């Protein structure tokens, strides 16, 4: 079965949000997710508001997520 673009986009979005949730939870930081496009391709998929346990704003992430049906090769490089 060939995956269509909607399926690939939703899977990529779910993976990104899950990774962010886990990363921030492990560091006692809250992640608030806001959909930027409601499924339309307007350039921004999600807005993430990152707060501490007192609900104080730490930083804001604007994301455009791209998905693929094949596994990606990820490199760890020192900066």
mmCIF file as gemmi writes it, N, C-alpha and C atoms, coordinates in Angstrom:
data_model
loop_
_atom_site.group_PDB
_atom_site.id
_atom_site.type_symbol
_atom_site.label_atom_id
_atom_site.label_alt_id
_atom_site.label_comp_id
_atom_site.label_asym_id
_atom_site.label_entity_id
_atom_site.label_seq_id
_atom_site.pdbx_PDB_ins_code
_atom_site.Cartn_x
_atom_site.Cartn_y
_atom_site.Cartn_z
_atom_site.occupancy
_atom_site.B_iso_or_equiv
_atom_site.pdbx_formal_charge
_atom_site.auth_seq_id
_atom_site.auth_asym_id
_atom_site.pdbx_PDB_model_num
ATOM 1 N N . UNK Axp A 1 ? 0.832 -1.182 0 1 0 ? 1 A 1
ATOM 2 C CA . UNK Axp A 1 ? 0 0 0 1 0 ? 1 A 1
ATOM 3 C C . UNK Axp A 1 ? 0.876 1.245 0 1 0 ? 1 A 1
ATOM 4 N N . UNK Axp A 2 ? 0.544 2.173 -0.846 1 0 ? 2 A 1
ATOM 5 C CA . UNK Axp A 2 ? 1.293 3.428 -0.908 1 0 ? 2 A 1
ATOM 6 C C . UNK Axp A 2 ? 0.647 4.447 0.023 1 0 ? 2 A 1
ATOM 7 N N . UNK Axp A 3 ? 1.456 5.1 0.846 1 0 ? 3 A 1
ATOM 8 C CA . UNK Axp A 3 ? 0.948 6.112 1.759 1 0 ? 3 A 1
ATOM 9 C C . UNK Axp A 3 ? 0.719 7.419 1.012 1 0 ? 3 A 1
ATOM 10 N N . UNK Axp A 4 ? -0.427 8.068 1.271 1 0 ? 4 A 1
ATOM 11 C CA . UNK Axp A 4 ? -0.683 9.35 0.64 1 0 ? 4 A 1
ATOM 12 C C . UNK Axp A 4 ? -0.053 10.475 1.472 1 0 ? 4 A 1
ATOM 13 N N . UNK Axp A 5 ? -0.045 11.674 0.924 1 0 ? 5 A 1
ATOM 14 C CA . UNK Axp A 5 ? 0.613 12.811 1.581 1 0 ? 5 A 1
ATOM 15 C C . UNK Axp A 5 ? 0.003 13.132 2.933 1 0 ? 5 A 1
ATOM 16 N N . UNK Axp A 6 ? -1.317 13.03 3.084 1 0 ? 6 A 1
ATOM 17 C CA . UNK Axp A 6 ? -1.945 13.312 4.381 1 0 ? 6 A 1
ATOM 18 C C . UNK Axp A 6 ? -1.46 12.346 5.452 1 0 ? 6 A 1
ATOM 19 N N . UNK Axp A 7 ? -1.375 11.064 5.104 1 0 ? 7 A 1
ATOM 20 C CA . UNK Axp A 7 ? -0.899 10.068 6.058 1 0 ? 7 A 1
ATOM 21 C C . UNK Axp A 7 ? 0.54 10.359 6.476 1 0 ? 7 A 1
ATOM 22 N N . UNK Axp A 8 ? 1.387 10.623 5.505 1 0 ? 8 A 1
ATOM 23 C CA . UNK Axp A 8 ? 2.798 10.906 5.788 1 0 ? 8 A 1
ATOM 24 C C . UNK Axp A 8 ? 2.928 12.155 6.656 1 0 ? 8 A 1
ATOM 25 N N . UNK Axp A 9 ? 2.175 13.216 6.333 1 0 ? 9 A 1
ATOM 26 C CA . UNK Axp A 9 ? 2.231 14.455 7.111 1 0 ? 9 A 1
ATOM 27 C C . UNK Axp A 9 ? 1.804 14.219 8.558 1 0 ? 9 A 1
ATOM 28 N N . UNK Axp A 10 ? 0.703 13.484 8.754 1 0 ? 10 A 1
ATOM 29 C CA . UNK Axp A 10 ? 0.205 13.227 10.108 1 0 ? 10 A 1
ATOM 30 C C . UNK Axp A 10 ? 1.192 12.388 10.912 1 0 ? 10 A 1
ATOM 31 N N . UNK Axp A 11 ? 1.795 11.392 10.288 1 0 ? 11 A 1
ATOM 32 C CA . UNK Axp A 11 ? 2.788 10.563 10.982 1 0 ? 11 A 1
ATOM 33 C C . UNK Axp A 11 ? 4.006 11.398 11.38 1 0 ? 11 A 1
ATOM 34 N N . UNK Axp A 12 ? 4.476 12.241 10.46 1 0 ? 12 A 1
ATOM 35 C CA . UNK Axp A 12 ? 5.624 13.101 10.764 1 0 ? 12 A 1
ATOM 36 C C . UNK Axp A 12 ? 5.287 14.07 11.891 1 0 ? 12 A 1
ATOM 37 N N . UNK Axp A 13 ? 4.099 14.652 11.856 1 0 ? 13 A 1
ATOM 38 C CA . UNK Axp A 13 ? 3.676 15.58 12.912 1 0 ? 13 A 1
ATOM 39 C C . UNK Axp A 13 ? 3.624 14.878 14.267 1 0 ? 13 A 1
ATOM 40 N N . UNK Axp A 14 ? 3.038 13.677 14.296 1 0 ? 14 A 1
ATOM 41 C CA . UNK Axp A 14 ? 2.936 12.93 15.549 1 0 ? 14 A 1
ATOM 42 C C . UNK Axp A 14 ? 4.307 12.596 16.125 1 0 ? 14 A 1
ATOM 43 N N . UNK Axp A 15 ? 5.239 12.203 15.268 1 0 ? 15 A 1
ATOM 44 C CA . UNK Axp A 15 ? 6.59 11.865 15.737 1 0 ? 15 A 1
ATOM 45 C C . UNK Axp A 15 ? 7.297 13.087 16.312 1 0 ? 15 A 1
ATOM 46 N N . UNK Axp A 16 ? 7.183 14.219 15.625 1 0 ? 16 A 1
ATOM 47 C CA . UNK Axp A 16 ? 7.82 15.439 16.109 1 0 ? 16 A 1
ATOM 48 C C . UNK Axp A 16 ? 7.248 15.858 17.459 1 0 ? 16 A 1
ATOM 49 N N . UNK Axp A 17 ? 5.929 15.893 17.56 1 0 ? 17 A 1
ATOM 50 C CA . UNK Axp A 17 ? 5.294 16.305 18.815 1 0 ? 17 A 1
ATOM 51 C C . UNK Axp A 17 ? 5.663 15.355 19.949 1 0 ? 17 A 1
ATOM 52 N N . UNK Axp A 18 ? 5.692 14.058 19.674 1 0 ? 18 A 1
ATOM 53 C CA . UNK Axp A 18 ? 6.056 13.087 20.707 1 0 ? 18 A 1
ATOM 54 C C . UNK Axp A 18 ? 7.483 13.265 21.198 1 0 ? 18 A 1
ATOM 55 N N . UNK Axp A 19 ? 8.411 13.506 20.271 1 0 ? 19 A 1
ATOM 56 C CA . UNK Axp A 19 ? 9.812 13.734 20.654 1 0 ? 19 A 1
ATOM 57 C C . UNK Axp A 19 ? 9.938 14.991 21.506 1 0 ? 19 A 1
ATOM 58 N N . UNK Axp A 20 ? 9.26 16.082 21.081 1 0 ? 20 A 1
ATOM 59 C CA . UNK Axp A 20 ? 9.291 17.317 21.864 1 0 ? 20 A 1
ATOM 60 C C . UNK Axp A 20 ? 8.69 17.099 23.252 1 0 ? 20 A 1
ATOM 61 N N . UNK Axp A 21 ? 7.529 16.43 23.328 1 0 ? 21 A 1
ATOM 62 C CA . UNK Axp A 21 ? 6.886 16.191 24.634 1 0 ? 21 A 1
ATOM 63 C C . UNK Axp A 21 ? 7.839 15.475 25.578 1 0 ? 21 A 1
ATOM 64 N N . UNK Axp A 22 ? 8.458 14.405 25.093 1 0 ? 22 A 1
ATOM 65 C CA . UNK Axp A 22 ? 9.365 13.628 25.94 1 0 ? 22 A 1
ATOM 66 C C . UNK Axp A 22 ? 10.594 14.425 26.346 1 0 ? 22 A 1
ATOM 67 N N . UNK Axp A 23 ? 11.19 15.136 25.407 1 0 ? 23 A 1
ATOM 68 C CA . UNK Axp A 23 ? 12.382 15.928 25.697 1 0 ? 23 A 1
ATOM 69 C C . UNK Axp A 23 ? 12.109 16.967 26.774 1 0 ? 23 A 1
ATOM 70 N N . UNK Axp A 24 ? 11.034 17.719 26.618 1 0 ? 24 A 1
ATOM 71 C CA . UNK Axp A 24 ? 10.742 18.773 27.578 1 0 ? 24 A 1
ATOM 72 C C . UNK Axp A 24 ? 10.267 18.208 28.912 1 0 ? 24 A 1
ATOM 73 N N . UNK Axp A 25 ? 9.477 17.126 28.908 1 0 ? 25 A 1
ATOM 74 C CA . UNK Axp A 25 ? 9.018 16.516 30.158 1 0 ? 25 A 1
ATOM 75 C C . UNK Axp A 25 ? 10.203 16.024 30.982 1 0 ? 25 A 1
ATOM 76 N N . UNK Axp A 26 ? 11.205 15.445 30.33 1 0 ? 26 A 1
ATOM 77 C CA . UNK Axp A 26 ? 12.389 14.959 31.038 1 0 ? 26 A 1
ATOM 78 C C . UNK Axp A 26 ? 13.167 16.091 31.694 1 0 ? 26 A 1
ATOM 79 N N . UNK Axp A 27 ? 12.97 17.3 31.206 1 0 ? 27 A 1
ATOM 80 C CA . UNK Axp A 27 ? 13.669 18.459 31.751 1 0 ? 27 A 1
ATOM 81 C C . UNK Axp A 27 ? 12.739 19.375 32.549 1 0 ? 27 A 1
ATOM 82 N N . UNK Axp A 28 ? 11.601 18.819 33.014 1 0 ? 28 A 1
ATOM 83 C CA . UNK Axp A 28 ? 10.623 19.541 33.824 1 0 ? 28 A 1
ATOM 84 C C . UNK Axp A 28 ? 10.145 20.835 33.18 1 0 ? 28 A 1
ATOM 85 N N . UNK Axp A 29 ? 9.936 20.77 31.869 1 0 ? 29 A 1
ATOM 86 C CA . UNK Axp A 29 ? 9.443 21.919 31.115 1 0 ? 29 A 1
ATOM 87 C C . UNK Axp A 29 ? 8.16 21.488 30.413 1 0 ? 29 A 1
ATOM 88 N N . UNK Axp A 30 ? 7.191 22.382 30.36 1 0 ? 30 A 1
ATOM 89 C CA . UNK Axp A 30 ? 5.916 22.076 29.719 1 0 ? 30 A 1
ATOM 90 C C . UNK Axp A 30 ? 5.916 22.531 28.271 1 0 ? 30 A 1
ATOM 91 N N . UNK Axp A 31 ? 5.289 21.742 27.433 1 0 ? 31 A 1
ATOM 92 C CA . UNK Axp A 31 ? 5.154 22.056 26.019 1 0 ? 31 A 1
ATOM 93 C C . UNK Axp A 31 ? 3.683 22.231 25.711 1 0 ? 31 A 1
ATOM 94 N N . UNK Axp A 32 ? 3.314 23.403 25.239 1 0 ? 32 A 1
ATOM 95 C CA . UNK Axp A 32 ? 1.939 23.67 24.823 1 0 ? 32 A 1
ATOM 96 C C . UNK Axp A 32 ? 1.912 23.716 23.306 1 0 ? 32 A 1
ATOM 97 N N . UNK Axp A 33 ? 1.046 22.908 22.713 1 0 ? 33 A 1
ATOM 98 C CA . UNK Axp A 33 ? 1.007 22.75 21.266 1 0 ? 33 A 1
ATOM 99 C C . UNK Axp A 33 ? -0.19 23.483 20.679 1 0 ? 33 A 1
ATOM 100 N N . UNK Axp A 34 ? 0.058 24.192 19.599 1 0 ? 34 A 1
ATOM 101 C CA . UNK Axp A 34 ? -1.001 24.912 18.905 1 0 ? 34 A 1
ATOM 102 C C . UNK Axp A 34 ? -0.848 24.626 17.418 1 0 ? 34 A 1
ATOM 103 N N . UNK Axp A 35 ? -1.886 24.076 16.812 1 0 ? 35 A 1
ATOM 104 C CA . UNK Axp A 35 ? -1.828 23.81 15.376 1 0 ? 35 A 1
ATOM 105 C C . UNK Axp A 35 ? -1.883 25.122 14.617 1 0 ? 35 A 1
ATOM 106 N N . UNK Axp A 36 ? -0.972 25.273 13.672 1 0 ? 36 A 1
ATOM 107 C CA . UNK Axp A 36 ? -0.907 26.509 12.912 1 0 ? 36 A 1
ATOM 108 C C . UNK Axp A 36 ? -1.665 26.46 11.614 1 0 ? 36 A 1
ATOM 109 N N . UNK Axp A 37 ? -2.045 25.261 11.175 1 0 ? 37 A 1
ATOM 110 C CA . UNK Axp A 37 ? -2.603 25.18 9.834 1 0 ? 37 A 1
ATOM 111 C C . UNK Axp A 37 ? -3.885 24.374 9.731 1 0 ? 37 A 1
ATOM 112 N N . UNK Axp A 38 ? -4.235 23.64 10.757 1 0 ? 38 A 1
ATOM 113 C CA . UNK Axp A 38 ? -5.429 22.781 10.721 1 0 ? 38 A 1
ATOM 114 C C . UNK Axp A 38 ? -5.459 21.907 9.464 1 0 ? 38 A 1
ATOM 115 N N . UNK Axp A 39 ? -4.287 21.404 9.082 1 0 ? 39 A 1
ATOM 116 C CA . UNK Axp A 39 ? -4.21 20.482 7.952 1 0 ? 39 A 1
ATOM 117 C C . UNK Axp A 39 ? -3.923 21.142 6.62 1 0 ? 39 A 1
ATOM 118 N N . UNK Axp A 40 ? -3.936 22.432 6.545 1 0 ? 40 A 1
ATOM 119 C CA . UNK Axp A 40 ? -3.634 23.116 5.294 1 0 ? 40 A 1
ATOM 120 C C . UNK Axp A 40 ? -2.147 23.408 5.23 1 0 ? 40 A 1
ATOM 121 N N . UNK Axp A 41 ? -1.6 23.434 4.051 1 0 ? 41 A 1
ATOM 122 C CA . UNK Axp A 41 ? -0.167 23.677 3.903 1 0 ? 41 A 1
ATOM 123 C C . UNK Axp A 41 ? 0.085 25.161 3.682 1 0 ? 41 A 1
ATOM 124 N N . UNK Axp A 42 ? 0.208 25.9 4.794 1 0 ? 42 A 1
ATOM 125 C CA . UNK Axp A 42 ? 0.436 27.341 4.689 1 0 ? 42 A 1
ATOM 126 C C . UNK Axp A 42 ? 1.837 27.73 5.133 1 0 ? 42 A 1
ATOM 127 N N . UNK Axp A 43 ? 2.687 26.738 5.392 1 0 ? 43 A 1
ATOM 128 C CA . UNK Axp A 43 ? 4.058 27.048 5.76 1 0 ? 43 A 1
ATOM 129 C C . UNK Axp A 43 ? 4.378 26.806 7.211 1 0 ? 43 A 1
ATOM 130 N N . UNK Axp A 44 ? 3.44 26.987 8.12 1 0 ? 44 A 1
ATOM 131 C CA . UNK Axp A 44 ? 3.676 26.742 9.54 1 0 ? 44 A 1
ATOM 132 C C . UNK Axp A 44 ? 2.7 25.676 10.009 1 0 ? 44 A 1
ATOM 133 N N . UNK Axp A 45 ? 3.234 24.58 10.558 1 0 ? 45 A 1
ATOM 134 C CA . UNK Axp A 45 ? 2.38 23.489 11.008 1 0 ? 45 A 1
ATOM 135 C C . UNK Axp A 45 ? 2.016 23.6 12.478 1 0 ? 45 A 1
ATOM 136 N N . UNK Axp A 46 ? 2.988 23.999 13.296 1 0 ? 46 A 1
ATOM 137 C CA . UNK Axp A 46 ? 2.749 24.056 14.735 1 0 ? 46 A 1
ATOM 138 C C . UNK Axp A 46 ? 3.455 25.244 15.356 1 0 ? 46 A 1
ATOM 139 N N . UNK Axp A 47 ? 2.839 25.737 16.41 1 0 ? 47 A 1
ATOM 140 C CA . UNK Axp A 47 ? 3.46 26.703 17.304 1 0 ? 47 A 1
ATOM 141 C C . UNK Axp A 47 ? 3.605 25.987 18.637 1 0 ? 47 A 1
ATOM 142 N N . UNK Axp A 48 ? 4.783 26.015 19.204 1 0 ? 48 A 1
ATOM 143 C CA . UNK Axp A 48 ? 5.015 25.401 20.498 1 0 ? 48 A 1
ATOM 144 C C . UNK Axp A 48 ? 5.403 26.487 21.486 1 0 ? 48 A 1
ATOM 145 N N . UNK Axp A 49 ? 4.684 26.57 22.586 1 0 ? 49 A 1
ATOM 146 C CA . UNK Axp A 49 ? 4.992 27.503 23.659 1 0 ? 49 A 1
ATOM 147 C C . UNK Axp A 49 ? 5.604 26.685 24.785 1 0 ? 49 A 1
ATOM 148 N N . UNK Axp A 50 ? 6.816 26.986 25.151 1 0 ? 50 A 1
ATOM 149 C CA . UNK Axp A 50 ? 7.526 26.23 26.172 1 0 ? 50 A 1
ATOM 150 C C . UNK Axp A 50 ? 7.519 27.046 27.459 1 0 ? 50 A 1
ATOM 151 N N . UNK Axp A 51 ? 7 26.426 28.533 1 0 ? 51 A 1
ATOM 152 C CA . UNK Axp A 51 ? 6.886 27.123 29.815 1 0 ? 51 A 1
ATOM 153 C C . UNK Axp A 51 ? 7.5 26.285 30.927 1 0 ? 51 A 1
ATOM 154 N N . UNK Axp A 52 ? 7.788 26.932 32.048 1 0 ? 52 A 1
ATOM 155 C CA . UNK Axp A 52 ? 8.279 26.181 33.201 1 0 ? 52 A 1
ATOM 156 C C . UNK Axp A 52 ? 7.091 25.716 34.035 1 0 ? 52 A 1
ATOM 157 N N . UNK Axp A 53 ? 7.38 25.088 35.172 1 0 ? 53 A 1
ATOM 158 C CA . UNK Axp A 53 ? 6.301 24.537 36.003 1 0 ? 53 A 1
ATOM 159 C C . UNK Axp A 53 ? 5.399 25.614 36.599 1 0 ? 53 A 1
ATOM 160 N N . UNK Axp A 54 ? 5.838 26.867 36.587 1 0 ? 54 A 1
ATOM 161 C CA . UNK Axp A 54 ? 5.02 27.981 37.068 1 0 ? 54 A 1
ATOM 162 C C . UNK Axp A 54 ? 4.252 28.653 35.937 1 0 ? 54 A 1
ATOM 163 N N . UNK Axp A 55 ? 4.237 28 34.763 1 0 ? 55 A 1
ATOM 164 C CA . UNK Axp A 55 ? 3.559 28.523 33.576 1 0 ? 55 A 1
ATOM 165 C C . UNK Axp A 55 ? 4.186 29.814 33.049 1 0 ? 55 A 1
ATOM 166 N N . UNK Axp A 56 ? 5.456 30.056 33.385 1 0 ? 56 A 1
ATOM 167 C CA . UNK Axp A 56 ? 6.172 31.221 32.88 1 0 ? 56 A 1
ATOM 168 C C . UNK Axp A 56 ? 6.798 30.876 31.534 1 0 ? 56 A 1
ATOM 169 N N . UNK Axp A 57 ? 6.623 31.773 30.576 1 0 ? 57 A 1
ATOM 170 C CA . UNK Axp A 57 ? 7.119 31.563 29.223 1 0 ? 57 A 1
ATOM 171 C C . UNK Axp A 57 ? 8.646 31.484 29.212 1 0 ? 57 A 1
ATOM 172 N N . UNK Axp A 58 ? 9.192 30.454 28.543 1 0 ? 58 A 1
ATOM 173 C CA . UNK Axp A 58 ? 10.638 30.313 28.387 1 0 ? 58 A 1
ATOM 174 C C . UNK Axp A 58 ? 11.032 30.652 26.957 1 0 ? 58 A 1
ATOM 175 N N . UNK Axp A 59 ? 10.42 29.977 25.985 1 0 ? 59 A 1
ATOM 176 C CA . UNK Axp A 59 ? 10.646 30.308 24.586 1 0 ? 59 A 1
ATOM 177 C C . UNK Axp A 59 ? 9.52 29.768 23.727 1 0 ? 59 A 1
ATOM 178 N N . UNK Axp A 60 ? 9.534 30.131 22.475 1 0 ? 60 A 1
ATOM 179 C CA . UNK Axp A 60 ? 8.476 29.836 21.523 1 0 ? 60 A 1
ATOM 180 C C . UNK Axp A 60 ? 9.107 29.217 20.277 1 0 ? 60 A 1
ATOM 181 N N . UNK Axp A 61 ? 8.509 28.167 19.747 1 0 ? 61 A 1
ATOM 182 C CA . UNK Axp A 61 ? 9.02 27.507 18.546 1 0 ? 61 A 1
ATOM 183 C C . UNK Axp A 61 ? 7.947 27.576 17.465 1 0 ? 61 A 1
ATOM 184 N N . UNK Axp A 62 ? 8.328 28.028 16.284 1 0 ? 62 A 1
ATOM 185 C CA . UNK Axp A 62 ? 7.456 27.977 15.114 1 0 ? 62 A 1
ATOM 186 C C . UNK Axp A 62 ? 8.04 26.899 14.211 1 0 ? 62 A 1
ATOM 187 N N . UNK Axp A 63 ? 7.201 25.946 13.799 1 0 ? 63 A 1
ATOM 188 C CA . UNK Axp A 63 ? 7.705 24.778 13.086 1 0 ? 63 A 1
ATOM 189 C C . UNK Axp A 63 ? 6.991 24.538 11.769 1 0 ? 63 A 1
ATOM 190 N N . UNK Axp A 64 ? 7.773 24.225 10.754 1 0 ? 64 A 1
ATOM 191 C CA . UNK Axp A 64 ? 7.226 23.656 9.527 1 0 ? 64 A 1
ATOM 192 C C . UNK Axp A 64 ? 7.813 22.264 9.409 1 0 ? 64 A 1
ATOM 193 N N . UNK Axp A 65 ? 6.967 21.272 9.518 1 0 ? 65 A 1
ATOM 194 C CA . UNK Axp A 65 ? 7.395 19.886 9.542 1 0 ? 65 A 1
ATOM 195 C C . UNK Axp A 65 ? 7.258 19.267 8.159 1 0 ? 65 A 1
ATOM 196 N N . UNK Axp A 66 ? 8.258 18.514 7.748 1 0 ? 66 A 1
ATOM 197 C CA . UNK Axp A 66 ? 8.223 17.782 6.486 1 0 ? 66 A 1
ATOM 198 C C . UNK Axp A 66 ? 8.343 16.296 6.797 1 0 ? 66 A 1
ATOM 199 N N . UNK Axp A 67 ? 7.578 15.486 6.115 1 0 ? 67 A 1
ATOM 200 C CA . UNK Axp A 67 ? 7.619 14.049 6.335 1 0 ? 67 A 1
ATOM 201 C C . UNK Axp A 67 ? 8.046 13.32 5.091 1 0 ? 67 A 1
ATOM 202 N N . UNK Axp A 68 ? 8.498 12.093 5.292 1 0 ? 68 A 1
ATOM 203 C CA . UNK Axp A 68 ? 8.878 11.231 4.183 1 0 ? 68 A 1
ATOM 204 C C . UNK Axp A 68 ? 8.436 9.817 4.517 1 0 ? 68 A 1
ATOM 205 N N . UNK Axp A 69 ? 8.262 9.027 3.518 1 0 ? 69 A 1
ATOM 206 C CA . UNK Axp A 69 ? 7.811 7.657 3.719 1 0 ? 69 A 1
ATOM 207 C C . UNK Axp A 69 ? 8.987 6.7 3.96 1 0 ? 69 A 1
ATOM 208 N N . UNK Axp A 70 ? 10.19 7.2 3.853 1 0 ? 70 A 1
ATOM 209 C CA . UNK Axp A 70 ? 11.376 6.369 4.079 1 0 ? 70 A 1
ATOM 210 C C . UNK Axp A 70 ? 12.117 6.867 5.315 1 0 ? 70 A 1
ATOM 211 N N . UNK Axp A 71 ? 12.88 5.982 5.932 1 0 ? 71 A 1
ATOM 212 C CA . UNK Axp A 71 ? 13.661 6.375 7.1 1 0 ? 71 A 1
ATOM 213 C C . UNK Axp A 71 ? 14.728 7.366 6.725 1 0 ? 71 A 1
ATOM 214 N N . UNK Axp A 72 ? 15.016 8.294 7.621 1 0 ? 72 A 1
ATOM 215 C CA . UNK Axp A 72 ? 16.029 9.296 7.394 1 0 ? 72 A 1
ATOM 216 C C . UNK Axp A 72 ? 17.35 8.877 8.015 1 0 ? 72 A 1
ATOM 217 N N . UNK Axp A 73 ? 18.428 9.252 7.386 1 0 ? 73 A 1
ATOM 218 C CA . UNK Axp A 73 ? 19.753 9.05 7.952 1 0 ? 73 A 1
ATOM 219 C C . UNK Axp A 73 ? 20.075 10.269 8.824 1 0 ? 73 A 1
ATOM 220 N N . UNK Axp A 74 ? 20.295 10.051 10.106 1 0 ? 74 A 1
ATOM 221 C CA . UNK Axp A 74 ? 20.556 11.158 11.026 1 0 ? 74 A 1
ATOM 222 C C . UNK Axp A 74 ? 22.023 11.115 11.429 1 0 ? 74 A 1
ATOM 223 N N . UNK Axp A 75 ? 22.698 12.242 11.273 1 0 ? 75 A 1
ATOM 224 C CA . UNK Axp A 75 ? 24.095 12.348 11.638 1 0 ? 75 A 1
ATOM 225 C C . UNK Axp A 75 ? 24.232 13.15 12.922 1 0 ? 75 A 1
ATOM 226 N N . UNK Axp A 76 ? 25.086 12.705 13.792 1 0 ? 76 A 1
ATOM 227 C CA . UNK Axp A 76 ? 25.433 13.475 14.977 1 0 ? 76 A 1
ATOM 228 C C . UNK Axp A 76 ? 26.779 14.11 14.74 1 0 ? 76 A 1
ATOM 229 N N . UNK Axp A 77 ? 26.796 15.427 14.66 1 0 ? 77 A 1
ATOM 230 C CA . UNK Axp A 77 ? 28.033 16.13 14.388 1 0 ? 77 A 1
ATOM 231 C C . UNK Axp A 77 ? 28.314 17.132 15.495 1 0 ? 77 A 1
ATOM 232 N N . UNK Axp A 78 ? 29.557 17.24 15.848 1 0 ? 78 A 1
ATOM 233 C CA . UNK Axp A 78 ? 29.976 18.248 16.827 1 0 ? 78 A 1
ATOM 234 C C . UNK Axp A 78 ? 29.982 19.617 16.168 1 0 ? 78 A 1
ATOM 235 N N . UNK Axp A 79 ? 29.49 20.589 16.878 1 0 ? 79 A 1
ATOM 236 C CA . UNK Axp A 79 ? 29.48 21.954 16.35 1 0 ? 79 A 1
ATOM 237 C C . UNK Axp A 79 ? 30.615 22.741 16.988 1 0 ? 79 A 1
